[in-house]
Amino acid sequence: MKRVITSINFILFVSMSLLSQTNYQGKLGYAVSPAGHPYDYSLLGEFFQEAADMCDGGVVFANSAWRDNYETSGLIPNLQKLVSTFQQDSSDYMNWIDFFHNACDSIKAHSPNTKVGTVFNFEHLTGVGVLTGFNQAYWGALDAIDTAKIDILGLTVYPFFSYKTANEIPPDYLYSVFDRLADKPLVITETGWPADSFIGTWISSPQQQVDYVHKLFGLITGQNVEVVNWLFLNYLMDRTDQTDFEIFRSVALRDSLGNDRPALPFWLSHCRSTSVTHDSNDNNHSFVLFQNYPNPFNSNTTISFNLPQDEYIKLTLFNTRGKVVQIIARGIFTAGFHKVMIDSDDLASGLYLYKLEAGDIVEVRKIVVLE
């Protein structure tokens, strides 16, 4: 399934399959960030596969600016400059608003089900990014758009622009936007927290990333958020000596050597499939994959599931990179309740996911192995 959201840039969401979260019912994803980027895209296929395997389906986010002509490719297009300077020249911005409205009408005429929207930086829009000088709100930039033309709103959200530590972020941090959106859905197109230690006005560390993951899902619990994208999965290898490069490559969930940072398993731990109702000829019966017990475990644990009818099933254990570690069970199982025991032999401590496939139904749960 593909989604296209028209914004200041064209944004493509490539969603491999549906997933749901413990308290968050949308999807997780990353910006395009294969190992070695931006100089090496030879592992792009592996990156897409990892996103596809993430929680049994992830989202990949990409954007790019239009270029004025071939000769000036690589430079910031004039249109991009125009759109990003609303506060300096609101009349030019209104020209872009007219273009957006017309583009929305054209898109809907050809593809009525495509969701169209635009993207803002939350801290700049609301004027709360005081640590980076974003201390003036520009709600007019959003209010100028005909709300009937916005099916979905995109936000880049970087609370370290506003607070020194993740735990300082208040629970109502995003409410100013939620209140304005009413029933319209939101996509967080970029978010994250720096992990590398460098001079700045906020605290950067792997633990801060962990704290922010926990905080983030608290901020959006119960809200109409369809997608949350962490900025980079793999480290941005561009060594340009600019502060913004230093900051944003530091947001990656893996370090420059390719090692998982501590926040990655916590990010993935929000993956959980919900129970699905399966229709049979007689009655509606629940297809359920139960959470393993005990969890976490350090010796053995039991995975239970219920089948509404005889079914060929496959129960698989895989790591946070999407690599299959063990096929726990495979074959035809009769309708009813089943238990399968696994032990921790040959399993390193850490977070894993187990997936039950039965017909066209897939469910995923997290499982933690202790030392």
MARPA-386410 format. One record per residue (C-alpha): residue number from 0; residue in three letters; chain; x, y, z. Coordinates in pm, whole numbers, plus 32768, in hexadecimal, padded with zeros to 4 digits. Layout:
REC	seq	type	mol	c1	c2	c3
REC	NUM	ALA	A	X	Y	Z
...
***
This chain:
REC	seq	type	mol	c1	c2	c3
REC	0	MET	A	8000	8000	8000
REC	1	LYS	A	8087	815B	7FAA
REC	2	ARG	A	8025	82A7	8037
REC	3	VAL	A	807D	83F7	7FA5
REC	4	ILE	A	8065	8535	806D
REC	5	THR	A	809B	867B	7FAF
REC	6	SER	A	8154	877B	807C
REC	7	ILE	A	8265	887F	805A
REC	8	ASN	A	8321	8756	7FD2
REC	9	PHE	A	828A	8620	7F3C
REC	10	ILE	A	8280	8516	8049
REC	11	LEU	A	825C	83A4	8003
REC	12	PHE	A	81F3	82AB	810D
REC	13	VAL	A	8238	8144	80AB
REC	14	SER	A	817C	806A	81A0
REC	15	MET	A	81BF	7EF6	8191
REC	16	SER	A	80A0	7E80	8270
REC	17	LEU	A	7FBF	7EE1	8390
REC	18	LEU	A	803B	7EDE	84F4
REC	19	SER	A	7FBC	7F63	863A
REC	20	GLN	A	805A	7FD2	877D
REC	21	THR	A	8029	7F94	88EE
REC	22	ASN	A	7F86	80E9	8924
REC	23	TYR	A	7FC2	8180	87CF
REC	24	GLN	A	7EF7	80FA	86AD
REC	25	GLY	A	7FBE	8189	858A
REC	26	LYS	A	80FE	8120	84D9
REC	27	LEU	A	8270	8146	851D
REC	28	GLY	A	8377	81A2	841D
REC	29	TYR	A	84BA	8251	83C1
REC	30	ALA	A	8538	834A	82C6
REC	31	VAL	A	8601	82A5	81AF
REC	32	SER	A	8747	8254	8261
REC	33	PRO	A	87FF	811E	81E7
REC	34	ALA	A	894E	80D0	8288
REC	35	GLY	A	8A55	81B8	81EF
REC	36	HIS	A	8967	82C9	8180
REC	37	PRO	A	897C	83CD	80EB
REC	38	TYR	A	8AB3	8358	802F
REC	39	ASP	A	8A5B	81EA	8009
REC	40	TYR	A	8903	8168	7FA8
REC	41	SER	A	8975	800A	7F4B
REC	42	LEU	A	88BF	7F83	807F
REC	43	LEU	A	8777	8030	802E
REC	44	GLY	A	86D1	7EE2	7FE6
REC	45	GLU	A	8736	7E5C	813A
REC	46	PHE	A	86B0	7F98	81DD
REC	47	PHE	A	855E	7F72	8131
REC	48	GLN	A	8551	7E05	8197
REC	49	GLU	A	859A	7E5B	82FF
REC	50	ALA	A	8485	7F5D	82F9
REC	51	ALA	A	839C	7E5A	8260
REC	52	ASP	A	83F0	7D60	8372
REC	53	MET	A	83D5	7E5F	848A
REC	54	CYS	A	82AA	7E05	8560
REC	55	ASP	A	822E	7D45	8432
REC	56	GLY	A	821C	7E7F	8362
REC	57	GLY	A	82B1	7FDA	8372
REC	58	VAL	A	82AA	8129	82C3
REC	59	VAL	A	83BE	81D0	81FB
REC	60	PHE	A	83BB	8349	81DF
REC	61	ALA	A	8473	840D	80D2
REC	62	ASN	A	846C	8571	8056
REC	63	SER	A	8525	863D	7F55
REC	64	ALA	A	850D	879F	7EDA
REC	65	TRP	A	84B8	87FD	7D76
REC	66	ARG	A	85DC	8884	7CAE
REC	67	ASP	A	85C1	89B9	7BD6
REC	68	ASN	A	868D	8921	7ABB
REC	69	TYR	A	8795	881A	7A7A
REC	70	GLU	A	88B6	8911	7A90
REC	71	THR	A	8856	897D	7BF1
REC	72	SER	A	880D	8820	7C72
REC	73	GLY	A	88A1	87F4	7DCB
REC	74	LEU	A	884C	895B	7E2D
REC	75	ILE	A	871D	89BF	7EFA
REC	76	PRO	A	8606	8A08	7DFF
REC	77	ASN	A	856F	8B62	7DF9
REC	78	LEU	A	841A	8ACE	7E43
REC	79	GLN	A	84A1	8A2A	7F7C
REC	80	LYS	A	8531	8B76	7FEC
REC	81	LEU	A	83E3	8C1E	7FA8
REC	82	VAL	A	8318	8B23	806E
REC	83	SER	A	8401	8B1E	8198
REC	84	THR	A	83FF	8C98	81CC
REC	85	PHE	A	8292	8CDC	821B
REC	86	GLN	A	82E5	8DCE	832F
REC	87	GLN	A	83C0	8EA0	8247
REC	88	ASP	A	82D3	8EAF	811C
REC	89	SER	A	8171	8E42	8167
REC	90	SER	A	80F4	8EA9	800D
REC	91	ASP	A	81D3	8DA9	7F63
REC	92	TYR	A	8160	8CA7	805F
REC	93	MET	A	7FF8	8CF0	8000
REC	94	ASN	A	8055	8CA5	7E96
REC	95	TRP	A	80CB	8B52	7F0D
REC	96	ILE	A	7F84	8B22	7FCC
REC	97	ASP	A	7EC6	8B59	7E85
REC	98	PHE	A	7FA4	8A58	7DDE
REC	99	PHE	A	7F69	8961	7EF8
REC	100	HIS	A	7DEF	898A	7EE2
REC	101	ASN	A	7DF7	8954	7D6A
REC	102	ALA	A	7EDF	8829	7D8B
REC	103	CYS	A	7DF6	8791	7E8C
REC	104	ASP	A	7CCD	87B4	7DA0
REC	105	SER	A	7D91	8716	7C84
REC	106	ILE	A	7E08	85F3	7D5A
REC	107	LYS	A	7CA9	85AF	7DDA
REC	108	ALA	A	7C1E	85B6	7C79
REC	109	HIS	A	7D0A	849E	7C14
REC	110	SER	A	7D28	83E2	7D5F
REC	111	PRO	A	7C0B	8431	7E51
REC	112	ASN	A	7C8F	834E	7F64
REC	113	THR	A	7DEB	83E7	7F70
REC	114	LYS	A	7E23	84AD	80AE
REC	115	VAL	A	7EB2	8607	806D
REC	116	GLY	A	7F59	86E8	816A
REC	117	THR	A	8088	87B7	81BB
REC	118	VAL	A	81A5	87AC	82B7
REC	119	PHE	A	8215	88A6	83BD
REC	120	ASN	A	8320	88A4	84C9
REC	121	PHE	A	825E	889F	860F
REC	122	GLU	A	8357	896A	86D9
REC	123	HIS	A	836D	8A7D	85D2
REC	124	LEU	A	81F7	8A82	8589
REC	125	THR	A	819D	8AA2	86F9
REC	126	GLY	A	82C5	8B78	8765
REC	127	VAL	A	832B	8A8C	887D
REC	128	GLY	A	8488	8A39	87FB
REC	129	VAL	A	8528	8B33	88E3
REC	130	LEU	A	8678	8A7E	88F3
REC	131	THR	A	86A7	8ABA	877E
REC	132	GLY	A	860B	8C13	8769
REC	133	PHE	A	84B2	8BA4	86F4
REC	134	ASN	A	83FF	8C85	87EB
REC	135	GLN	A	82F2	8D16	870A
REC	136	ALA	A	81BF	8C52	869C
REC	137	TYR	A	8152	8C4D	852F
REC	138	TRP	A	7FF6	8BBA	8549
REC	139	GLY	A	7F97	8C93	8420
REC	140	ALA	A	805E	8BAA	8340
REC	141	LEU	A	7F6F	8A8F	839A
REC	142	ASP	A	7E32	8B5D	83BD
REC	143	ALA	A	7E5F	8BE7	825C
REC	144	ILE	A	7E22	8A8E	81C9
REC	145	ASP	A	7CBB	8A27	8182
REC	146	THR	A	7C81	8912	8280
REC	147	ALA	A	7BA1	8862	8183
REC	148	LYS	A	7CDC	882E	80B2
REC	149	ILE	A	7D9B	8787	81CF
REC	150	ASP	A	7D51	8616	81FE
REC	151	ILE	A	7E80	85DD	82D8
REC	152	LEU	A	7F87	86BD	8377
REC	153	GLY	A	80FA	8670	8389
REC	154	LEU	A	81DC	86EB	84A0
REC	155	THR	A	834D	86D2	84E2
REC	156	VAL	A	836B	86C2	865E
REC	157	TYR	A	84B6	8704	870F
REC	158	PRO	A	8473	8755	887E
REC	159	PHE	A	85E8	8782	88C3
REC	160	PHE	A	85B2	88D4	8819
REC	161	SER	A	84DE	8926	894A
REC	162	TYR	A	855D	885C	8A73
REC	163	LYS	A	86B3	87F2	8AEF
REC	164	THR	A	8646	8694	8B51
REC	165	ALA	A	8538	85AC	8AD1
REC	166	ASN	A	8497	8588	8C26
REC	167	GLU	A	8456	8700	8C34
REC	168	ILE	A	8364	86EC	8B0E
REC	169	PRO	A	8205	872A	8B96
REC	170	PRO	A	80EF	862E	8B4C
REC	171	ASP	A	8029	8735	8A8B
REC	172	TYR	A	8150	8798	89AC
REC	173	LEU	A	8093	8754	8867
REC	174	TYR	A	7F37	87B6	88DA
REC	175	SER	A	7F3D	8908	882C
REC	176	VAL	A	7F42	8850	86DE
REC	177	PHE	A	7E56	873A	8747
REC	178	ASP	A	7D55	8840	87AD
REC	179	ARG	A	7D67	88EB	865A
REC	180	LEU	A	7D57	87A9	8593
REC	181	ALA	A	7C09	873E	8628
REC	182	ASP	A	7BC6	85EE	8582
REC	183	LYS	A	7CD7	8602	847A
REC	184	PRO	A	7DF6	8506	8492
REC	185	LEU	A	7F60	855F	84CE
REC	186	VAL	A	80A6	84CD	844B
REC	187	ILE	A	81EB	850D	8505
REC	188	THR	A	82D2	8508	83D7
REC	189	GLU	A	8413	8538	84A0
REC	190	THR	A	846B	8521	860C
REC	191	GLY	A	8586	84B0	86F0
REC	192	TRP	A	8681	851A	87F7
REC	193	PRO	A	87FD	853C	87D0
REC	194	ALA	A	88D4	842E	886D
REC	195	ASP	A	8A37	84AB	882E
REC	196	SER	A	8AD9	858C	892F
REC	197	PHE	A	8B2C	86E2	88A1
REC	198	ILE	A	8B0F	884D	8909
REC	199	GLY	A	89A7	88C0	8906
REC	200	THR	A	8890	894F	89D8
REC	201	TRP	A	87EF	87FA	8A12
REC	202	ILE	A	886E	86B5	8AA4
REC	203	SER	A	88CC	85AE	89A2
REC	204	SER	A	8908	8443	89FC
REC	205	PRO	A	888C	82E4	89AA
REC	206	GLN	A	87C1	82EC	8AEC
REC	207	GLN	A	8718	842E	8A7C
REC	208	GLN	A	86AD	8378	8940
REC	209	VAL	A	8615	8264	8A15
REC	210	ASP	A	8563	8362	8AEF
REC	211	TYR	A	84DC	8412	89BB
REC	212	VAL	A	844F	82D2	8924
REC	213	HIS	A	838C	8299	8A65
REC	214	LYS	A	831B	8402	8A6E
REC	215	LEU	A	82B9	8410	88FF
REC	216	PHE	A	81B5	82FD	890F
REC	217	GLY	A	8123	839C	8A45
REC	218	LEU	A	80F9	84E2	8984
REC	219	ILE	A	802A	8440	8870
REC	220	THR	A	7F68	833A	8933
REC	221	GLY	A	7DF6	8356	88E1
REC	222	GLN	A	7E30	8450	87C8
REC	223	ASN	A	7DE5	8426	8655
REC	224	VAL	A	7F4D	83E9	85E6
REC	225	GLU	A	7F74	8302	84BA
REC	226	VAL	A	80F0	82ED	8495
REC	227	VAL	A	8222	833B	8567
REC	228	ASN	A	8372	8341	84B3
REC	229	TRP	A	84BD	834B	856A
REC	230	LEU	A	85A8	8421	849A
REC	231	PHE	A	86C1	8328	8452
REC	232	LEU	A	86E8	81B7	8497
REC	233	ASN	A	8856	81B1	8428
REC	234	TYR	A	895A	82BD	8469
REC	235	LEU	A	8980	83E0	8376
REC	236	MET	A	8AE8	83BA	8303
REC	237	ASP	A	8B0A	851B	8276
REC	238	ARG	A	8C20	85BE	8340
REC	239	THR	A	8BCF	8721	82D7
REC	240	ASP	A	8C42	8805	83EE
REC	241	GLN	A	8AF4	88A9	842D
REC	242	THR	A	8A2E	88A7	856E
REC	243	ASP	A	88EC	882F	84CC
REC	244	PHE	A	89A1	8702	8436
REC	245	GLU	A	8A3C	86B6	8589
REC	246	ILE	A	88E9	86C0	862E
REC	247	PHE	A	8818	85FE	8539
REC	248	ARG	A	890A	84E5	84ED
REC	249	SER	A	891C	84B9	8665
REC	250	VAL	A	87A6	8470	866A
REC	251	ALA	A	87DD	831F	85BB
REC	252	LEU	A	8776	81E3	8675
REC	253	ARG	A	88C2	8140	8617
REC	254	ASP	A	8A1B	81D1	864D
REC	255	SER	A	8B23	8211	8543
REC	256	LEU	A	8BA4	80AA	8568
REC	257	GLY	A	8A4D	8018	8526
REC	258	ASN	A	8A09	7FB1	868D
REC	259	ASP	A	88A5	7FC7	8710
REC	260	ARG	A	887C	80DD	880A
REC	261	PRO	A	87BB	808D	8949
REC	262	ALA	A	8687	814A	88CE
REC	263	LEU	A	864E	8067	87A1
REC	264	PRO	A	85B7	7F3E	885B
REC	265	PHE	A	84DC	802C	8926
REC	266	TRP	A	8466	80CB	87E0
REC	267	LEU	A	8412	7F74	8753
REC	268	SER	A	8378	7EFF	889A
REC	269	HIS	A	8243	7FCB	8849
REC	270	CYS	A	81EF	7ED5	8735
REC	271	ARG	A	80C6	7DFA	8782
REC	272	SER	A	7FB5	7D69	86A8
REC	273	THR	A	7E52	7D6E	8725
REC	274	SER	A	7D6A	7C44	872A
REC	275	VAL	A	7CA7	7C08	85EA
REC	276	THR	A	7B48	7B81	85CE
REC	277	HIS	A	7B35	7A5F	84DB
REC	278	ASP	A	79EB	79FC	8439
REC	279	SER	A	7991	788C	8419
REC	280	ASN	A	785A	77E3	8394
REC	281	ASP	A	77C5	77C8	84EE
REC	282	ASN	A	7825	78E7	85D1
REC	283	ASN	A	7929	79F7	85FB
REC	284	HIS	A	7A56	7968	86B1
REC	285	SER	A	7B84	7A25	872A
REC	286	PHE	A	7CD8	79F0	8690
REC	287	VAL	A	7DBD	7A51	87B0
REC	288	LEU	A	7F32	7A4E	87EA
REC	289	PHE	A	7F68	7A7A	8960
REC	290	GLN	A	8090	7B26	8A01
REC	291	ASN	A	8193	7A24	8A68
REC	292	TYR	A	81B2	79D6	8BDA
REC	293	PRO	A	828E	7A17	8C8F
REC	294	ASN	A	8315	7B47	8BDD
REC	295	PRO	A	8430	7BA4	8C07
REC	296	PHE	A	84C0	7A48	8C40
REC	297	ASN	A	8617	79AE	8C79
REC	298	SER	A	85D2	783A	8C59
REC	299	ASN	A	8496	77E4	8B9A
REC	300	THR	A	834B	7883	8B45
REC	301	THR	A	8200	7818	8AAE
REC	302	ILE	A	8158	78AB	897C
REC	303	SER	A	7FE2	7869	895F
REC	304	PHE	A	7EF2	78A2	8841
REC	305	ASN	A	7D8F	7851	87DD
REC	306	LEU	A	7D1E	77E6	8681
REC	307	PRO	A	7BB3	7801	860D
REC	308	GLN	A	7BE1	76E2	8517
REC	309	ASP	A	7CE3	75E4	84A2
REC	310	GLU	A	7DFB	76B0	840C
REC	311	TYR	A	7F5E	769A	8389
REC	312	ILE	A	8026	777D	846E
REC	313	LYS	A	818A	77FA	8487
REC	314	LEU	A	8211	7882	85D0
REC	315	THR	A	835B	7939	85A6
REC	316	LEU	A	8451	79E7	8691
REC	317	PHE	A	851D	7B04	85FC
REC	318	ASN	A	8604	7C15	8678
REC	319	THR	A	85DE	7D8D	8666
REC	320	ARG	A	8688	7D95	8513
REC	321	GLY	A	857D	7CB2	8485
REC	322	LYS	A	8661	7B82	846B
REC	323	VAL	A	85BC	7A33	84B4
REC	324	VAL	A	865D	7997	85EA
REC	325	GLN	A	8585	7864	8610
REC	326	ILE	A	8451	77C2	8574
REC	327	ILE	A	8398	7760	86B0
REC	328	ALA	A	827D	769B	860F
REC	329	ARG	A	81FE	7653	84B3
REC	330	GLY	A	80EC	7573	8430
REC	331	ILE	A	7F76	7531	843D
REC	332	PHE	A	7EDC	7573	8594
REC	333	THR	A	7D76	751D	85F0
REC	334	ALA	A	7C76	761E	865C
REC	335	GLY	A	7C90	767D	87CA
REC	336	PHE	A	7D8D	76E5	88D0
REC	337	HIS	A	7EFF	768D	88AD
REC	338	LYS	A	803B	76BF	897E
REC	339	VAL	A	81A2	76B8	8900
REC	340	MET	A	82CD	76CB	89ED
REC	341	ILE	A	841B	7762	898D
REC	342	ASP	A	855A	7781	8A58
REC	343	SER	A	8674	787C	8A5D
REC	344	ASP	A	8781	778B	89E6
REC	345	ASP	A	8853	782E	88D5
REC	346	LEU	A	8798	7978	88FF
REC	347	ALA	A	8859	7AAD	8963
REC	348	SER	A	87AF	7B91	8A5D
REC	349	GLY	A	86E0	7CA7	89C9
REC	350	LEU	A	85A2	7CF4	890D
REC	351	TYR	A	850B	7C0B	8809
REC	352	LEU	A	83C0	7BF9	8753
REC	353	TYR	A	82EF	7AC5	8710
REC	354	LYS	A	81FD	7AB2	85EE
REC	355	LEU	A	80D9	79C6	85B4
REC	356	GLU	A	8063	799C	844D
REC	357	ALA	A	7F1F	78E4	8404
REC	358	GLY	A	7E81	790E	82AF
REC	359	ASP	A	7E6C	7A81	8266
REC	360	ILE	A	7E81	7AE2	83D6
REC	361	VAL	A	7FC5	7B4D	847D
REC	362	GLU	A	8001	7BAB	85E8
REC	363	VAL	A	8140	7C1F	8691
REC	364	ARG	A	81A9	7C3B	87FE
REC	365	LYS	A	82E8	7CA9	88A8
REC	366	ILE	A	83B1	7BBB	8982
REC	367	VAL	A	84D8	7C0D	8A65
REC	368	VAL	A	85F0	7B1D	8AC4
REC	369	LEU	A	86AA	7B6A	8C06
REC	370	GLU	A	8816	7B17	8C4B
***
